[in-house]
Amino acid sequence: MIENQKIRPAQVVGPLGEPLTLDSLPPANTTRWVVRRKAEVVAAVNGGLLNVDEACKRYDLTLEEFAGWQRAVDRSGMHGLRVTRIQYYKSLYERQQRY
């Protein structure tokens, strides 16, 4: 019975190395998504603090939008989340895949 219970960590390591808890995550009514806030939400999901569905519901995100953030972090780190550089990092990743 115990193995069926989901155990969540009290905190995870954030994108800048700081501890993240549910209380230290961006507020649910966040409308201005800067790189750090996006990276914190991705780190919370990757660390098991939230699951994808909870994150999408809490921050009113689509699954595709969150998956895009996660993919950007996986490919390019926090720099990949910069809206002004999306095209640059996308083309860089595509060039790397060719070779």
MMTF fields as JSON, N, C-alpha, C and O atoms, coordinates in Angstrom:
{
  "mmtfVersion": "1.0.0",
  "mmtfProducer": "UNKNOWN",
  "numBonds": 395,
  "numAtoms": 396,
  "numGroups": 99,
  "numChains": 1,
  "numModels": 1,
  "chainsPerModel": [1],
  "groupsPerChain": [99],
  "chainIdList": ["A"],
  "bondAtomList": [4, 2, 8, 6, 12, 10, 16, 14, 20, 18, 24, 22, 28, 26, 32, 30, 36, 34, 40, 38, 44, 42, 48, 46, 52, 50, 56, 54, 60, 58, 64, 62, 68, 66, 72, 70, 76, 74, 80, 78, 84, 82, 88, 86, 92, 90, 96, 94, 100, 98, 104, 102, 108, 106, 112, 110, 116, 114, 120, 118, 124, 122, 128, 126, 132, 130, 136, 134, 140, 138, 144, 142, 148, 146, 152, 150, 156, 154, 160, 158, 164, 162, 168, 166, 172, 170, 176, 174, 180, 178, 184, 182, 188, 186, 192, 190, 196, 194, 200, 198, 204, 202, 208, 206, 212, 210, 216, 214, 220, 218, 224, 222, 228, 226, 232, 230, 236, 234, 240, 238, 244, 242, 248, 246, 252, 250, 256, 254, 260, 258, 264, 262, 268, 266, 272, 270, 276, 274, 280, 278, 284, 282, 288, 286, 292, 290, 296, 294, 300, 298, 304, 302, 308, 306, 312, 310, 316, 314, 320, 318, 324, 322, 328, 326, 332, 330, 336, 334, 340, 338, 344, 342, 348, 346, 352, 350, 356, 354, 360, 358, 364, 362, 368, 366, 372, 370, 376, 374, 380, 378, 384, 382, 388, 386, 392, 390],
  "bondOrderList": [1, 1, 1, 1, 1, 1, 1, 1, 1, 1, 1, 1, 1, 1, 1, 1, 1, 1, 1, 1, 1, 1, 1, 1, 1, 1, 1, 1, 1, 1, 1, 1, 1, 1, 1, 1, 1, 1, 1, 1, 1, 1, 1, 1, 1, 1, 1, 1, 1, 1, 1, 1, 1, 1, 1, 1, 1, 1, 1, 1, 1, 1, 1, 1, 1, 1, 1, 1, 1, 1, 1, 1, 1, 1, 1, 1, 1, 1, 1, 1, 1, 1, 1, 1, 1, 1, 1, 1, 1, 1, 1, 1, 1, 1, 1, 1, 1, 1],
  "groupList": [{"groupName": "MET", "atomNameList": ["N", "CA", "C", "O"], "elementList": ["N", "C", "C", "O"], "formalChargeList": [0, 0, 0, 0], "bondAtomList": [1, 0, 2, 1, 3, 2], "bondOrderList": [1, 1, 2], "singleLetterCode": "M", "chemCompType": "L-PEPTIDE LINKING"}, {"groupName": "ILE", "atomNameList": ["N", "CA", "C", "O"], "elementList": ["N", "C", "C", "O"], "formalChargeList": [0, 0, 0, 0], "bondAtomList": [1, 0, 2, 1, 3, 2], "bondOrderList": [1, 1, 2], "singleLetterCode": "I", "chemCompType": "L-PEPTIDE LINKING"}, {"groupName": "GLU", "atomNameList": ["N", "CA", "C", "O"], "elementList": ["N", "C", "C", "O"], "formalChargeList": [0, 0, 0, 0], "bondAtomList": [1, 0, 2, 1, 3, 2], "bondOrderList": [1, 1, 2], "singleLetterCode": "E", "chemCompType": "L-PEPTIDE LINKING"}, {"groupName": "ASN", "atomNameList": ["N", "CA", "C", "O"], "elementList": ["N", "C", "C", "O"], "formalChargeList": [0, 0, 0, 0], "bondAtomList": [1, 0, 2, 1, 3, 2], "bondOrderList": [1, 1, 2], "singleLetterCode": "N", "chemCompType": "L-PEPTIDE LINKING"}, {"groupName": "GLN", "atomNameList": ["N", "CA", "C", "O"], "elementList": ["N", "C", "C", "O"], "formalChargeList": [0, 0, 0, 0], "bondAtomList": [1, 0, 2, 1, 3, 2], "bondOrderList": [1, 1, 2], "singleLetterCode": "Q", "chemCompType": "L-PEPTIDE LINKING"}, {"groupName": "LYS", "atomNameList": ["N", "CA", "C", "O"], "elementList": ["N", "C", "C", "O"], "formalChargeList": [0, 0, 0, 0], "bondAtomList": [1, 0, 2, 1, 3, 2], "bondOrderList": [1, 1, 2], "singleLetterCode": "K", "chemCompType": "L-PEPTIDE LINKING"}, {"groupName": "ARG", "atomNameList": ["N", "CA", "C", "O"], "elementList": ["N", "C", "C", "O"], "formalChargeList": [0, 0, 0, 0], "bondAtomList": [1, 0, 2, 1, 3, 2], "bondOrderList": [1, 1, 2], "singleLetterCode": "R", "chemCompType": "L-PEPTIDE LINKING"}, {"groupName": "PRO", "atomNameList": ["N", "CA", "C", "O"], "elementList": ["N", "C", "C", "O"], "formalChargeList": [0, 0, 0, 0], "bondAtomList": [1, 0, 2, 1, 3, 2], "bondOrderList": [1, 1, 2], "singleLetterCode": "P", "chemCompType": "L-PEPTIDE LINKING"}, {"groupName": "ALA", "atomNameList": ["N", "CA", "C", "O"], "elementList": ["N", "C", "C", "O"], "formalChargeList": [0, 0, 0, 0], "bondAtomList": [1, 0, 2, 1, 3, 2], "bondOrderList": [1, 1, 2], "singleLetterCode": "A", "chemCompType": "L-PEPTIDE LINKING"}, {"groupName": "VAL", "atomNameList": ["N", "CA", "C", "O"], "elementList": ["N", "C", "C", "O"], "formalChargeList": [0, 0, 0, 0], "bondAtomList": [1, 0, 2, 1, 3, 2], "bondOrderList": [1, 1, 2], "singleLetterCode": "V", "chemCompType": "L-PEPTIDE LINKING"}, {"groupName": "GLY", "atomNameList": ["N", "CA", "C", "O"], "elementList": ["N", "C", "C", "O"], "formalChargeList": [0, 0, 0, 0], "bondAtomList": [1, 0, 2, 1, 3, 2], "bondOrderList": [1, 1, 2], "singleLetterCode": "G", "chemCompType": "PEPTIDE LINKING"}, {"groupName": "LEU", "atomNameList": ["N", "CA", "C", "O"], "elementList": ["N", "C", "C", "O"], "formalChargeList": [0, 0, 0, 0], "bondAtomList": [1, 0, 2, 1, 3, 2], "bondOrderList": [1, 1, 2], "singleLetterCode": "L", "chemCompType": "L-PEPTIDE LINKING"}, {"groupName": "THR", "atomNameList": ["N", "CA", "C", "O"], "elementList": ["N", "C", "C", "O"], "formalChargeList": [0, 0, 0, 0], "bondAtomList": [1, 0, 2, 1, 3, 2], "bondOrderList": [1, 1, 2], "singleLetterCode": "T", "chemCompType": "L-PEPTIDE LINKING"}, {"groupName": "ASP", "atomNameList": ["N", "CA", "C", "O"], "elementList": ["N", "C", "C", "O"], "formalChargeList": [0, 0, 0, 0], "bondAtomList": [1, 0, 2, 1, 3, 2], "bondOrderList": [1, 1, 2], "singleLetterCode": "D", "chemCompType": "L-PEPTIDE LINKING"}, {"groupName": "SER", "atomNameList": ["N", "CA", "C", "O"], "elementList": ["N", "C", "C", "O"], "formalChargeList": [0, 0, 0, 0], "bondAtomList": [1, 0, 2, 1, 3, 2], "bondOrderList": [1, 1, 2], "singleLetterCode": "S", "chemCompType": "L-PEPTIDE LINKING"}, {"groupName": "TRP", "atomNameList": ["N", "CA", "C", "O"], "elementList": ["N", "C", "C", "O"], "formalChargeList": [0, 0, 0, 0], "bondAtomList": [1, 0, 2, 1, 3, 2], "bondOrderList": [1, 1, 2], "singleLetterCode": "W", "chemCompType": "L-PEPTIDE LINKING"}, {"groupName": "CYS", "atomNameList": ["N", "CA", "C", "O"], "elementList": ["N", "C", "C", "O"], "formalChargeList": [0, 0, 0, 0], "bondAtomList": [1, 0, 2, 1, 3, 2], "bondOrderList": [1, 1, 2], "singleLetterCode": "C", "chemCompType": "L-PEPTIDE LINKING"}, {"groupName": "TYR", "atomNameList": ["N", "CA", "C", "O"], "elementList": ["N", "C", "C", "O"], "formalChargeList": [0, 0, 0, 0], "bondAtomList": [1, 0, 2, 1, 3, 2], "bondOrderList": [1, 1, 2], "singleLetterCode": "Y", "chemCompType": "L-PEPTIDE LINKING"}, {"groupName": "PHE", "atomNameList": ["N", "CA", "C", "O"], "elementList": ["N", "C", "C", "O"], "formalChargeList": [0, 0, 0, 0], "bondAtomList": [1, 0, 2, 1, 3, 2], "bondOrderList": [1, 1, 2], "singleLetterCode": "F", "chemCompType": "L-PEPTIDE LINKING"}, {"groupName": "HIS", "atomNameList": ["N", "CA", "C", "O"], "elementList": ["N", "C", "C", "O"], "formalChargeList": [0, 0, 0, 0], "bondAtomList": [1, 0, 2, 1, 3, 2], "bondOrderList": [1, 1, 2], "singleLetterCode": "H", "chemCompType": "L-PEPTIDE LINKING"}],
  "groupTypeList": [0, 1, 2, 3, 4, 5, 1, 6, 7, 8, 4, 9, 9, 10, 7, 11, 10, 2, 7, 11, 12, 11, 13, 14, 11, 7, 7, 8, 3, 12, 12, 6, 15, 9, 9, 6, 6, 5, 8, 2, 9, 9, 8, 8, 9, 3, 10, 10, 11, 11, 3, 9, 13, 2, 8, 16, 5, 6, 17, 13, 11, 12, 11, 2, 2, 18, 8, 10, 15, 4, 6, 8, 9, 13, 6, 14, 10, 0, 19, 10, 11, 6, 9, 12, 6, 1, 4, 17, 17, 5, 14, 11, 17, 2, 6, 4, 4, 6, 17],
  "groupIdList": [1, 2, 3, 4, 5, 6, 7, 8, 9, 10, 11, 12, 13, 14, 15, 16, 17, 18, 19, 20, 21, 22, 23, 24, 25, 26, 27, 28, 29, 30, 31, 32, 33, 34, 35, 36, 37, 38, 39, 40, 41, 42, 43, 44, 45, 46, 47, 48, 49, 50, 51, 52, 53, 54, 55, 56, 57, 58, 59, 60, 61, 62, 63, 64, 65, 66, 67, 68, 69, 70, 71, 72, 73, 74, 75, 76, 77, 78, 79, 80, 81, 82, 83, 84, 85, 86, 87, 88, 89, 90, 91, 92, 93, 94, 95, 96, 97, 98, 99],
  "secStructList": [7, 4, 4, 4, 1, 7, 7, 7, 7, 1, 7, 3, 3, 7, 6, 6, 1, 7, 3, 3, 7, 6, 6, 6, 1, 7, 7, 6, 6, 7, 7, 7, 7, 7, 2, 2, 2, 2, 2, 2, 2, 2, 2, 2, 2, 2, 2, 6, 1, 1, 7, 2, 2, 2, 2, 2, 2, 2, 2, 6, 7, 7, 2, 2, 2, 2, 2, 2, 2, 2, 2, 2, 2, 2, 2, 2, 4, 4, 4, 4, 4, 7, 4, 4, 4, 2, 2, 2, 2, 2, 2, 2, 2, 2, 2, 2, 2, 2, 7],
  "xCoordList": [0.815, 0.0, 0.856, 0.527, 1.934, 2.78, 3.436, 3.601, 3.814, 4.456, 3.536, 4.028, 2.236, 1.304, 1.134, 0.601, 1.572, 1.444, 2.538, 3.682, 2.173, 3.152, 3.824, 3.162, 5.127, 5.893, 6.525, 7.239, 6.253, 6.799, 7.869, 7.761, 8.895, 9.922, 9.39, 8.499, 9.926, 9.532, 10.145, 9.589, 11.299, 11.954, 12.798, 13.204, 13.053, 13.918, 14.93, 14.78, 15.945, 16.956, 16.44, 16.057, 16.432, 15.961, 16.991, 18.094, 16.653, 17.543, 18.826, 19.827, 18.805, 19.988, 20.679, 21.58, 20.257, 20.875, 20.231, 20.667, 19.218, 18.522, 17.437, 16.923, 17.072, 15.987, 14.631, 14.35, 13.815, 12.462, 11.451, 11.567, 10.469, 9.353, 8.072, 8.107, 6.962, 5.689, 5.432, 4.869, 5.845, 5.629, 6.539, 6.187, 7.698, 8.635, 8.46, 9.144, 7.564, 7.281, 6.576, 6.005, 6.611, 5.893, 4.411, 3.838, 3.799, 2.374, 1.509, 1.872, 0.386, -0.504, -1.06, -1.417, -1.139, -1.701, -0.628, -0.862, 0.537, 1.627, 1.203, 0.684, 1.432, 1.119, 2.374, 2.395, 3.412, 4.666, 5.676, 6.211, 5.923, 6.782, 8.194, 8.512, 9.033, 10.449, 11.143, 10.575, 12.363, 13.11, 13.201, 12.968, 13.533, 13.711, 12.434, 12.49, 11.294, 10.025, 9.685, 9.249, 9.882, 9.638, 10.538, 10.091, 11.813, 12.779, 12.437, 12.662, 11.9, 11.502, 10.358, 10.359, 9.387, 8.256, 8.737, 8.307, 9.616, 10.157, 10.951, 10.826, 11.767, 12.555, 11.641, 11.929, 10.553, 9.609, 8.981, 8.829, 8.62, 8.03, 9.084, 8.818, 10.267, 11.33, 11.751, 12.124, 11.695, 12.085, 10.975, 11.223, 9.753, 8.646, 7.858, 6.984, 8.145, 7.403, 5.963, 5.031, 5.797, 4.484, 4.501, 5.564, 3.325, 3.301, 2.856, 2.45, 2.931, 2.647, 1.226, 1.001, 0.276, -1.122, -1.332, -2.042, -0.717, -0.851, -0.231, -0.793, 0.92, 1.587, 0.739, 0.573, 0.212, -0.613, -1.877, -2.279, -2.499, -3.709, -3.394, -4.088, -2.346, -1.982, -1.637, -2.02, -0.92, -0.448, -1.229, -0.843, -2.314, -3.171, -2.346, -2.407, -1.578, -0.747, -1.344, -2.026, -1.081, -1.448, -0.311, 0.816, -0.62, 0.399, 1.508, 2.684, 1.13, 2.107, 3.042, 4.241, 2.483, 3.307, 4.324, 5.503, 3.863, 4.79, 5.824, 7.003, 5.396, 6.335, 7.39, 8.545, 7.006, 7.958, 9.002, 10.187, 8.562, 9.511, 10.477, 11.688, 9.92, 10.743, 11.755, 12.919, 11.311, 12.187, 13.289, 14.442, 12.946, 13.932, 14.995, 16.179, 14.582, 15.534, 16.426, 17.633, 15.854, 16.638, 17.674, 18.801, 17.293, 18.189, 19.235, 20.407, 18.816, 19.697, 19.832, 20.475, 19.259, 19.307, 18.375, 17.463, 18.612, 17.741, 17.752, 16.754, 18.858, 18.94, 17.903, 17.437, 17.547, 16.57, 15.169, 14.316, 14.917, 13.597, 13.4, 12.297, 14.453, 14.331, 13.505, 13.851, 12.433, 11.536, 12.251, 11.991, 13.137, 13.82, 14.84, 15.314, 15.197, 16.221, 15.697, 16.492, 14.396, 13.818, 14.292, 14.709, 14.23, 14.603, 16.076, 16.434, 16.931, 18.37, 18.636, 19.342, 18.074, 18.325, 17.663, 18.18, 16.528, 15.868, 16.744, 16.936, 17.273, 18.115, 19.43, 19.946, 19.975, 21.2, 20.971, 21.796, 19.86, 19.541, 19.351, 19.825, 18.667, 18.44, 19.745, 19.916, 20.675, 21.988, 22.752, 23.414, 22.67, 23.365, 22.813, 23.561, 21.522, 20.896, 21.334, 21.351, 21.687, 22.084, 23.437, 23.685, 24.317, 25.695, 25.969, 27.087],
  "yCoordList": [-1.197, 0.0, 1.257, 2.224, 1.262, 2.441, 2.73, 3.894, 1.686, 1.914, 2.589, 3.155, 2.55, 3.21, 4.692, 5.429, 5.141, 6.542, 7.344, 6.901, 8.521, 9.375, 10.242, 10.96, 10.166, 10.96, 12.11, 11.909, 13.306, 14.492, 15.1, 15.085, 15.629, 16.289, 17.606, 18.222, 18.027, 19.311, 20.458, 21.555, 20.191, 21.216, 20.555, 19.399, 21.309, 20.853, 21.96, 23.088, 21.629, 22.621, 23.418, 22.848, 24.733, 25.611, 25.8, 25.26, 26.554, 26.732, 27.496, 27.361, 28.28, 29.028, 28.399, 28.999, 27.189, 26.477, 26.722, 26.152, 27.544, 27.847, 26.812, 26.223, 26.574, 25.628, 26.222, 27.393, 25.401, 25.801, 24.989, 23.768, 25.665, 25.006, 25.464, 26.353, 24.868, 25.315, 26.785, 27.5, 27.238, 28.638, 29.602, 30.767, 29.133, 30.03, 30.031, 30.781, 29.208, 29.216, 30.516, 31.185, 30.877, 32.085, 31.996, 30.906, 33.137, 33.115, 32.572, 32.67, 32.011, 31.399, 32.418, 32.049, 33.674, 34.7, 35.421, 36.536, 34.813, 35.423, 35.631, 34.721, 36.839, 37.134, 37.486, 37.345, 37.938, 38.29, 37.174, 37.036, 36.389, 35.22, 35.526, 35.464, 35.855, 36.062, 34.698, 33.712, 34.656, 33.404, 32.673, 31.466, 33.375, 32.739, 32.048, 30.929, 32.695, 32.104, 30.856, 29.852, 30.916, 29.738, 28.588, 27.451, 28.907, 27.879, 27.299, 26.112, 28.109, 27.607, 26.619, 25.593, 26.907, 25.991, 24.682, 23.605, 24.764, 23.557, 22.744, 21.52, 23.407, 22.709, 22.047, 20.944, 22.705, 22.133, 20.855, 19.874, 20.866, 19.674, 18.581, 17.42, 18.939, 17.944, 17.326, 16.154, 18.098, 17.596, 16.889, 16.308, 16.923, 16.223, 17.054, 16.524, 18.342, 19.213, 19.396, 19.469, 19.467, 19.538, 18.517, 18.139, 18.078, 17.297, 18.236, 19.369, 17.775, 18.627, 19.171, 20.352, 18.319, 18.757, 19.847, 20.821, 19.684, 20.687, 22.018, 23.083, 21.946, 23.17, 23.888, 25.106, 23.14, 23.749, 24.37, 25.46, 23.688, 24.226, 25.443, 26.457, 25.335, 26.425, 27.703, 28.795, 27.575, 28.751, 29.015, 29.875, 28.291, 28.467, 28.36, 29.231, 27.275, 27.005, 25.855, 24.991, 25.857, 24.685, 23.668, 24.022, 22.434, 21.394, 21.68, 21.44, 22.19, 22.504, 23.622, 23.581, 24.628, 25.742, 25.261, 25.609, 24.465, 23.951, 23.032, 23.096, 22.18, 21.273, 22.065, 21.646, 23.196, 24.059, 24.613, 24.668, 25.026, 25.51, 24.395, 24.601, 23.227, 22.089, 21.711, 21.439, 21.698, 21.374, 22.426, 22.083, 23.696, 24.776, 24.646, 24.852, 24.309, 24.132, 22.93, 22.992, 21.846, 20.644, 20.901, 20.41, 21.661, 21.902, 22.969, 22.793, 24.081, 25.243, 25.824, 26.86, 25.203, 25.767, 26.959, 27.128, 27.777, 28.934, 29.897, 30.573, 29.973, 30.894, 30.557, 31.443, 29.298, 28.888, 29.398, 29.362, 29.876, 30.387, 31.859, 32.391, 32.495, 33.91, 34.044, 33.471, 34.782, 34.938, 35.603, 35.275, 36.523, 37.244, 36.385, 36.781, 35.223, 34.384, 33.011, 32.131, 32.817, 31.516, 31.045, 29.897, 31.924, 31.528, 31.147, 30.19, 31.885, 31.58, 30.188, 29.391, 29.891, 28.6, 27.463, 26.346, 27.74, 26.713, 26.338, 25.157, 27.349, 27.048, 26.404, 25.54, 26.801, 26.186, 24.711, 23.87, 24.394, 23.004, 22.186, 21.054, 22.756, 22.037, 21.779, 20.713, 22.741, 22.523, 21.422, 20.615, 21.375, 20.343, 18.966, 17.989, 18.869, 17.59, 17.05, 15.837, 17.938, 17.516, 16.827, 15.952, 17.218, 16.715, 15.697, 15.19],
  "zCoordList": [0.0, 0.0, 0.0, -0.688, 0.749, 0.818, -0.524, -0.89, -1.266, -2.543, -3.554, -4.531, -3.358, -4.263, -3.96, -4.79, -2.799, -2.431, -3.114, -3.215, -3.577, -4.228, -3.178, -2.429, -3.136, -2.193, -2.956, -3.939, -2.49, -3.132, -2.247, -1.02, -2.874, -2.078, -1.508, -2.093, -0.391, 0.201, -0.585, -0.643, -1.189, -2.005, -3.077, -2.952, -4.126, -5.216, -5.497, -5.026, -6.258, -6.624, -7.814, -8.835, -7.674, -8.734, -9.822, -9.733, -10.84, -11.984, -11.648, -12.353, -10.601, -10.193, -8.991, -8.405, -8.621, -7.511, -6.164, -5.164, -6.113, -4.864, -4.609, -5.559, -3.347, -3.074, -3.48, -3.226, -4.105, -4.506, -3.709, -3.608, -3.15, -2.487, -3.182, -4.033, -2.824, -3.408, -3.109, -3.938, -1.92, -1.543, -2.296, -2.478, -2.733, -3.416, -4.934, -5.63, -5.451, -6.885, -7.265, -6.404, -8.542, -8.961, -8.575, -8.55, -8.278, -7.924, -9.064, -10.237, -8.708, -9.699, -10.693, -11.811, -10.31, -11.196, -12.004, -12.469, -12.183, -12.94, -14.388, -15.034, -14.885, -16.283, -17.066, -18.289, -16.39, -17.061, -16.809, -15.708, -17.839, -17.707, -18.15, -19.337, -17.197, -17.488, -17.456, -16.985, -17.958, -18.081, -16.746, -16.693, -15.673, -14.37, -13.905, -13.397, -14.072, -13.622, -14.425, -13.863, -15.725, -16.557, -16.11, -15.96, -15.9, -15.5, -14.129, -13.893, -13.226, -11.912, -12.027, -11.347, -12.871, -13.055, -13.682, -13.267, -14.668, -15.297, -14.277, -14.235, -13.453, -12.43, -11.399, -10.935, -11.042, -10.077, -10.625, -9.897, -11.893, -12.507, -12.654, -12.345, -13.12, -13.296, -11.968, -11.92, -10.901, -9.586, -8.837, -7.781, -9.358, -8.726, -7.733, -7.047, -7.64, -6.729, -7.217, -6.416, -8.52, -9.183, -10.313, -10.806, -10.714, -11.95, -13.076, -12.818, -14.294, -15.45, -15.407, -15.672, -15.077, -15.035, -13.987, -14.234, -12.823, -11.766, -12.188, -11.932, -12.829, -13.277, -14.329, -14.271, -15.277, -16.323, -15.744, -16.152, -14.802, -14.189, -13.328, -13.395, -12.521, -11.606, -12.364, -11.944, -13.474, -14.209, -15.492, -16.284, -15.703, -16.874, -18.166, -19.033, -18.269, -19.436, -20.227, -19.676, -21.508, -22.297, -22.16, -21.813, -22.43, -22.377, -23.396, -23.125, -24.556, -25.593, -25.159, -25.433, -24.475, -24.01, -22.975, -23.046, -22.018, -21.019, -21.648, -21.301, -22.565, -23.236, -24.005, -24.081, -24.568, -25.255, -24.304, -24.635, -23.119, -22.1, -21.709, -21.619, -21.483, -21.046, -22.138, -21.845, -23.364, -24.49, -24.624, -24.887, -24.448, -24.543, -23.459, -23.724, -22.249, -21.153, -21.422, -21.187, -21.909, -22.21, -23.3, -23.224, -24.298, -25.433, -25.155, -25.486, -24.544, -24.455, -23.062, -22.896, -22.073, -20.728, -20.617, -21.427, -19.614, -19.388, -20.564, -20.813, -21.29, -22.433, -23.5, -24.216, -23.607, -24.604, -24.337, -25.225, -23.122, -22.764, -23.136, -23.02, -23.574, -23.937, -25.201, -26.234, -25.131, -26.273, -27.436, -28.594, -27.143, -28.215, -28.94, -30.006, -28.403, -29.005, -29.443, -29.773, -29.452, -29.794, -31.163, -31.315, -32.159, -33.515, -33.588, -34.276, -32.886, -32.891, -32.325, -32.944, -31.154, -30.528, -31.3, -31.323, -31.93, -32.739, -33.935, -34.224, -34.626, -35.788, -35.358, -36.066, -34.228, -33.712, -33.418, -33.775, -32.773, -32.467, -33.748, -33.844, -34.711, -35.964, -36.703, -37.295, -36.68, -37.311, -36.608, -37.26, -35.268, -34.509, -34.823, -34.821, -35.09, -35.38, -36.743, -36.949, -37.669, -39.009, -39.018, -39.847, -38.095, -38.124, -37.073, -36.981]
}
